[in-house]
Every structure is written in structure tokens, then in C-alpha cells.
Amino acid sequence: MANYSKWNATQDPRTELHDVLGLTGAEISINNLPAGAGVPFVHYHKKNEEIYIILSGKGSAVIDGDKIEFSAGDIVKVAPAARRQFSAAADSPVSYACIQVKENSLEEYTGGDGVVE
């Protein structure tokens, strides 16, 4: 078995990479909302923070009652307990990646975990 997995992003409304790539340390989803559409529910998490990376388009999110605007290139971190709901702008579809990881679980990263050969 190879030490890697590969997946090609499509325009599916939502793809959870946990299933596609067999992830074991994070959940990553690729999400595509057409112009004027929104996630049909408000949600929060018990343990996991989320990092939203806006890949293309623009939209807004309501996080704990605050409305924030975002566009391609923006990155939004949301704490587990924050209530959130994302929407595409009326005149623009939006595509974003959502990375979900357990809050305060990062022990080592980059230079601390990487080994140069």
C-alpha cells in the first residue's frame, strides 16, 4: 500500500476527505455553494475547531450572531462552541475547504515534526 492518497476536487456540493483519502488526524471537506445558497443549518462542535479556507468566490458567515464577509484567499478559524452558518453571496458561488481538528491537540508542527534527509 502506498504512503499517500490522491483525490481530484470536483464541483460536488460537499466531499468529506476523511472517507475519500482515509484521513486519521483531521476531517477536511471541500464545499461548493451556488450563488445565493447557504448551508441549511446552524451548527457547532463539542471538541473540534474548524478552519475555513475560501478557495473561490465570496459570501458571508454568521458566527455567534456576528455576520462576517469573506472572499477568495480569506481564512477563518472558528472555535468549537461558536454557532456558525455559511452562505454564498447572492451574485457569486463560493468554494471553500473546511479543516476540522481537535482543539488544542497540536503537539508538534513543521520543524518540530519534520525530518530532513
PyMOL CGO cylinders between C-alpha atoms (Angstrom):
from pymol import cmd
from pymol.cgo import CYLINDER

trace = [
    CYLINDER, 0.00, 0.00, 0.00, 1.28, 3.48, -0.87, 0.3, 1, 1, 1, 1, 1, 1,
    CYLINDER, 1.28, 3.48, -0.87, 2.16, 6.07, 1.78, 0.3, 1, 1, 1, 1, 1, 1,
    CYLINDER, 2.16, 6.07, 1.78, -0.12, 8.62, 0.11, 0.3, 1, 1, 1, 1, 1, 1,
    CYLINDER, -0.12, 8.62, 0.11, -3.64, 9.13, -1.23, 0.3, 1, 1, 1, 1, 1, 1,
    CYLINDER, -3.64, 9.13, -1.23, -4.79, 11.41, -4.04, 0.3, 1, 1, 1, 1, 1, 1,
    CYLINDER, -4.79, 11.41, -4.04, -8.15, 12.90, -4.90, 0.3, 1, 1, 1, 1, 1, 1,
    CYLINDER, -8.15, 12.90, -4.90, -9.26, 15.30, -7.63, 0.3, 1, 1, 1, 1, 1, 1,
    CYLINDER, -9.26, 15.30, -7.63, -11.52, 18.15, -6.50, 0.3, 1, 1, 1, 1, 1, 1,
    CYLINDER, -11.52, 18.15, -6.50, -14.84, 18.32, -8.32, 0.3, 1, 1, 1, 1, 1, 1,
    CYLINDER, -14.84, 18.32, -8.32, -17.86, 20.57, -8.16, 0.3, 1, 1, 1, 1, 1, 1,
    CYLINDER, -17.86, 20.57, -8.16, -19.80, 18.21, -5.87, 0.3, 1, 1, 1, 1, 1, 1,
    CYLINDER, -19.80, 18.21, -5.87, -21.73, 20.16, -3.23, 0.3, 1, 1, 1, 1, 1, 1,
    CYLINDER, -21.73, 20.16, -3.23, -19.67, 18.52, -0.46, 0.3, 1, 1, 1, 1, 1, 1,
    CYLINDER, -19.67, 18.52, -0.46, -16.92, 15.92, -0.30, 0.3, 1, 1, 1, 1, 1, 1,
    CYLINDER, -16.92, 15.92, -0.30, -15.55, 14.69, 3.01, 0.3, 1, 1, 1, 1, 1, 1,
    CYLINDER, -15.55, 14.69, 3.01, -11.91, 13.78, 2.52, 0.3, 1, 1, 1, 1, 1, 1,
    CYLINDER, -11.91, 13.78, 2.52, -11.93, 11.59, 5.65, 0.3, 1, 1, 1, 1, 1, 1,
    CYLINDER, -11.93, 11.59, 5.65, -13.73, 9.00, 3.55, 0.3, 1, 1, 1, 1, 1, 1,
    CYLINDER, -13.73, 9.00, 3.55, -12.01, 9.66, 0.20, 0.3, 1, 1, 1, 1, 1, 1,
    CYLINDER, -12.01, 9.66, 0.20, -8.40, 9.76, 1.46, 0.3, 1, 1, 1, 1, 1, 1,
    CYLINDER, -8.40, 9.76, 1.46, -8.66, 7.71, 4.66, 0.3, 1, 1, 1, 1, 1, 1,
    CYLINDER, -8.66, 7.71, 4.66, -7.61, 10.59, 6.93, 0.3, 1, 1, 1, 1, 1, 1,
    CYLINDER, -7.61, 10.59, 6.93, -6.77, 9.69, 10.53, 0.3, 1, 1, 1, 1, 1, 1,
    CYLINDER, -6.77, 9.69, 10.53, -5.89, 13.02, 12.19, 0.3, 1, 1, 1, 1, 1, 1,
    CYLINDER, -5.89, 13.02, 12.19, -8.31, 15.57, 10.72, 0.3, 1, 1, 1, 1, 1, 1,
    CYLINDER, -8.31, 15.57, 10.72, -11.54, 15.91, 8.82, 0.3, 1, 1, 1, 1, 1, 1,
    CYLINDER, -11.54, 15.91, 8.82, -11.32, 18.05, 5.70, 0.3, 1, 1, 1, 1, 1, 1,
    CYLINDER, -11.32, 18.05, 5.70, -14.27, 18.80, 3.47, 0.3, 1, 1, 1, 1, 1, 1,
    CYLINDER, -14.27, 18.80, 3.47, -14.48, 20.58, 0.13, 0.3, 1, 1, 1, 1, 1, 1,
    CYLINDER, -14.48, 20.58, 0.13, -17.71, 22.58, -0.15, 0.3, 1, 1, 1, 1, 1, 1,
    CYLINDER, -17.71, 22.58, -0.15, -19.32, 24.33, -3.12, 0.3, 1, 1, 1, 1, 1, 1,
    CYLINDER, -19.32, 24.33, -3.12, -22.35, 26.59, -2.70, 0.3, 1, 1, 1, 1, 1, 1,
    CYLINDER, -22.35, 26.59, -2.70, -24.09, 28.15, -5.72, 0.3, 1, 1, 1, 1, 1, 1,
    CYLINDER, -24.09, 28.15, -5.72, -24.77, 31.90, -5.72, 0.3, 1, 1, 1, 1, 1, 1,
    CYLINDER, -24.77, 31.90, -5.72, -27.43, 32.76, -3.15, 0.3, 1, 1, 1, 1, 1, 1,
    CYLINDER, -27.43, 32.76, -3.15, -27.33, 29.36, -1.43, 0.3, 1, 1, 1, 1, 1, 1,
    CYLINDER, -27.33, 29.36, -1.43, -26.43, 28.67, 2.16, 0.3, 1, 1, 1, 1, 1, 1,
    CYLINDER, -26.43, 28.67, 2.16, -25.76, 25.77, 4.47, 0.3, 1, 1, 1, 1, 1, 1,
    CYLINDER, -25.76, 25.77, 4.47, -29.30, 24.92, 5.67, 0.3, 1, 1, 1, 1, 1, 1,
    CYLINDER, -29.30, 24.92, 5.67, -28.43, 24.64, 9.37, 0.3, 1, 1, 1, 1, 1, 1,
    CYLINDER, -28.43, 24.64, 9.37, -26.51, 26.30, 12.19, 0.3, 1, 1, 1, 1, 1, 1,
    CYLINDER, -26.51, 26.30, 12.19, -24.00, 24.05, 13.92, 0.3, 1, 1, 1, 1, 1, 1,
    CYLINDER, -24.00, 24.05, 13.92, -21.23, 23.90, 16.50, 0.3, 1, 1, 1, 1, 1, 1,
    CYLINDER, -21.23, 23.90, 16.50, -18.86, 21.23, 17.77, 0.3, 1, 1, 1, 1, 1, 1,
    CYLINDER, -18.86, 21.23, 17.77, -18.13, 19.67, 21.13, 0.3, 1, 1, 1, 1, 1, 1,
    CYLINDER, -18.13, 19.67, 21.13, -14.34, 19.29, 20.67, 0.3, 1, 1, 1, 1, 1, 1,
    CYLINDER, -14.34, 19.29, 20.67, -13.26, 20.35, 17.18, 0.3, 1, 1, 1, 1, 1, 1,
    CYLINDER, -13.26, 20.35, 17.18, -12.27, 23.76, 15.90, 0.3, 1, 1, 1, 1, 1, 1,
    CYLINDER, -12.27, 23.76, 15.90, -12.71, 24.48, 12.20, 0.3, 1, 1, 1, 1, 1, 1,
    CYLINDER, -12.71, 24.48, 12.20, -10.54, 26.38, 9.76, 0.3, 1, 1, 1, 1, 1, 1,
    CYLINDER, -10.54, 26.38, 9.76, -12.32, 27.61, 6.63, 0.3, 1, 1, 1, 1, 1, 1,
    CYLINDER, -12.32, 27.61, 6.63, -10.17, 28.43, 3.59, 0.3, 1, 1, 1, 1, 1, 1,
    CYLINDER, -10.17, 28.43, 3.59, -12.08, 30.32, 0.90, 0.3, 1, 1, 1, 1, 1, 1,
    CYLINDER, -12.08, 30.32, 0.90, -10.87, 28.92, -2.43, 0.3, 1, 1, 1, 1, 1, 1,
    CYLINDER, -10.87, 28.92, -2.43, -13.01, 30.96, -4.82, 0.3, 1, 1, 1, 1, 1, 1,
    CYLINDER, -13.01, 30.96, -4.82, -15.99, 33.30, -4.85, 0.3, 1, 1, 1, 1, 1, 1,
    CYLINDER, -15.99, 33.30, -4.85, -17.41, 35.24, -1.93, 0.3, 1, 1, 1, 1, 1, 1,
    CYLINDER, -17.41, 35.24, -1.93, -20.03, 35.01, 0.77, 0.3, 1, 1, 1, 1, 1, 1,
    CYLINDER, -20.03, 35.01, 0.77, -20.68, 35.50, 4.44, 0.3, 1, 1, 1, 1, 1, 1,
    CYLINDER, -20.68, 35.50, 4.44, -20.92, 33.63, 7.70, 0.3, 1, 1, 1, 1, 1, 1,
    CYLINDER, -20.92, 33.63, 7.70, -22.91, 34.26, 10.81, 0.3, 1, 1, 1, 1, 1, 1,
    CYLINDER, -22.91, 34.26, 10.81, -20.77, 33.25, 13.79, 0.3, 1, 1, 1, 1, 1, 1,
    CYLINDER, -20.77, 33.25, 13.79, -22.32, 33.68, 17.24, 0.3, 1, 1, 1, 1, 1, 1,
    CYLINDER, -22.32, 33.68, 17.24, -24.64, 36.32, 15.78, 0.3, 1, 1, 1, 1, 1, 1,
    CYLINDER, -24.64, 36.32, 15.78, -21.88, 38.32, 14.06, 0.3, 1, 1, 1, 1, 1, 1,
    CYLINDER, -21.88, 38.32, 14.06, -22.03, 38.50, 10.27, 0.3, 1, 1, 1, 1, 1, 1,
    CYLINDER, -22.03, 38.50, 10.27, -18.64, 38.44, 8.56, 0.3, 1, 1, 1, 1, 1, 1,
    CYLINDER, -18.64, 38.44, 8.56, -17.99, 38.80, 4.83, 0.3, 1, 1, 1, 1, 1, 1,
    CYLINDER, -17.99, 38.80, 4.83, -15.32, 36.69, 3.11, 0.3, 1, 1, 1, 1, 1, 1,
    CYLINDER, -15.32, 36.69, 3.11, -13.82, 36.21, -0.34, 0.3, 1, 1, 1, 1, 1, 1,
    CYLINDER, -13.82, 36.21, -0.34, -11.22, 34.06, -2.10, 0.3, 1, 1, 1, 1, 1, 1,
    CYLINDER, -11.22, 34.06, -2.10, -8.00, 33.94, -0.11, 0.3, 1, 1, 1, 1, 1, 1,
    CYLINDER, -8.00, 33.94, -0.11, -9.59, 34.60, 3.28, 0.3, 1, 1, 1, 1, 1, 1,
    CYLINDER, -9.59, 34.60, 3.28, -9.09, 32.10, 6.12, 0.3, 1, 1, 1, 1, 1, 1,
    CYLINDER, -9.09, 32.10, 6.12, -11.48, 31.95, 9.10, 0.3, 1, 1, 1, 1, 1, 1,
    CYLINDER, -11.48, 31.95, 9.10, -10.83, 29.96, 12.31, 0.3, 1, 1, 1, 1, 1, 1,
    CYLINDER, -10.83, 29.96, 12.31, -13.89, 29.12, 14.40, 0.3, 1, 1, 1, 1, 1, 1,
    CYLINDER, -13.89, 29.12, 14.40, -13.76, 27.80, 17.98, 0.3, 1, 1, 1, 1, 1, 1,
    CYLINDER, -13.76, 27.80, 17.98, -15.75, 24.63, 18.74, 0.3, 1, 1, 1, 1, 1, 1,
    CYLINDER, -15.75, 24.63, 18.74, -18.58, 26.24, 20.73, 0.3, 1, 1, 1, 1, 1, 1,
    CYLINDER, -18.58, 26.24, 20.73, -19.24, 29.05, 18.24, 0.3, 1, 1, 1, 1, 1, 1,
    CYLINDER, -19.24, 29.05, 18.24, -22.53, 28.70, 16.38, 0.3, 1, 1, 1, 1, 1, 1,
    CYLINDER, -22.53, 28.70, 16.38, -21.89, 29.07, 12.65, 0.3, 1, 1, 1, 1, 1, 1,
    CYLINDER, -21.89, 29.07, 12.65, -23.65, 29.12, 9.30, 0.3, 1, 1, 1, 1, 1, 1,
    CYLINDER, -23.65, 29.12, 9.30, -22.05, 29.86, 5.91, 0.3, 1, 1, 1, 1, 1, 1,
    CYLINDER, -22.05, 29.86, 5.91, -23.65, 31.26, 2.74, 0.3, 1, 1, 1, 1, 1, 1,
    CYLINDER, -23.65, 31.26, 2.74, -22.60, 32.24, -0.78, 0.3, 1, 1, 1, 1, 1, 1,
    CYLINDER, -22.60, 32.24, -0.78, -23.15, 35.83, -1.90, 0.3, 1, 1, 1, 1, 1, 1,
    CYLINDER, -23.15, 35.83, -1.90, -26.27, 36.50, -3.98, 0.3, 1, 1, 1, 1, 1, 1,
    CYLINDER, -26.27, 36.50, -3.98, -24.10, 37.21, -7.03, 0.3, 1, 1, 1, 1, 1, 1,
    CYLINDER, -24.10, 37.21, -7.03, -21.29, 34.68, -6.54, 0.3, 1, 1, 1, 1, 1, 1,
    CYLINDER, -21.29, 34.68, -6.54, -20.88, 30.97, -5.87, 0.3, 1, 1, 1, 1, 1, 1,
    CYLINDER, -20.88, 30.97, -5.87, -18.33, 30.09, -3.19, 0.3, 1, 1, 1, 1, 1, 1,
    CYLINDER, -18.33, 30.09, -3.19, -15.95, 27.18, -2.82, 0.3, 1, 1, 1, 1, 1, 1,
    CYLINDER, -15.95, 27.18, -2.82, -14.18, 26.52, 0.46, 0.3, 1, 1, 1, 1, 1, 1,
    CYLINDER, -14.18, 26.52, 0.46, -12.21, 23.88, 2.31, 0.3, 1, 1, 1, 1, 1, 1,
    CYLINDER, -12.21, 23.88, 2.31, -13.09, 23.21, 5.94, 0.3, 1, 1, 1, 1, 1, 1,
    CYLINDER, -13.09, 23.21, 5.94, -10.44, 21.61, 8.14, 0.3, 1, 1, 1, 1, 1, 1,
    CYLINDER, -10.44, 21.61, 8.14, -11.74, 20.17, 11.40, 0.3, 1, 1, 1, 1, 1, 1,
    CYLINDER, -11.74, 20.17, 11.40, -9.31, 19.21, 14.16, 0.3, 1, 1, 1, 1, 1, 1,
    CYLINDER, -9.31, 19.21, 14.16, -9.50, 18.67, 17.90, 0.3, 1, 1, 1, 1, 1, 1,
    CYLINDER, -9.50, 18.67, 17.90, -8.90, 21.97, 19.69, 0.3, 1, 1, 1, 1, 1, 1,
    CYLINDER, -8.90, 21.97, 19.69, -5.52, 22.18, 21.50, 0.3, 1, 1, 1, 1, 1, 1,
    CYLINDER, -5.52, 22.18, 21.50, -4.32, 18.86, 20.06, 0.3, 1, 1, 1, 1, 1, 1,
    CYLINDER, -4.32, 18.86, 20.06, -1.37, 20.14, 18.01, 0.3, 1, 1, 1, 1, 1, 1,
    CYLINDER, -1.37, 20.14, 18.01, 1.81, 18.97, 19.72, 0.3, 1, 1, 1, 1, 1, 1,
    CYLINDER, 1.81, 18.97, 19.72, 4.43, 19.43, 17.00, 0.3, 1, 1, 1, 1, 1, 1,
    CYLINDER, 4.43, 19.43, 17.00, 4.38, 21.01, 13.57, 0.3, 1, 1, 1, 1, 1, 1,
    CYLINDER, 4.38, 21.01, 13.57, 6.64, 21.97, 10.68, 0.3, 1, 1, 1, 1, 1, 1,
    CYLINDER, 6.64, 21.97, 10.68, 10.24, 21.94, 12.00, 0.3, 1, 1, 1, 1, 1, 1,
    CYLINDER, 10.24, 21.94, 12.00, 9.36, 20.13, 15.22, 0.3, 1, 1, 1, 1, 1, 1,
    CYLINDER, 9.36, 20.13, 15.22, 7.77, 17.19, 13.43, 0.3, 1, 1, 1, 1, 1, 1,
    CYLINDER, 7.77, 17.19, 13.43, 9.54, 17.25, 10.07, 0.3, 1, 1, 1, 1, 1, 1,
    CYLINDER, 9.54, 17.25, 10.07, 12.72, 15.29, 9.36, 0.3, 1, 1, 1, 1, 1, 1,
    CYLINDER, 12.72, 15.29, 9.36, 15.11, 16.48, 6.66, 0.3, 1, 1, 1, 1, 1, 1,
    CYLINDER, 15.11, 16.48, 6.66, 17.09, 13.71, 4.97, 0.3, 1, 1, 1, 1, 1, 1,
]
cmd.load_cgo(trace, "trace")
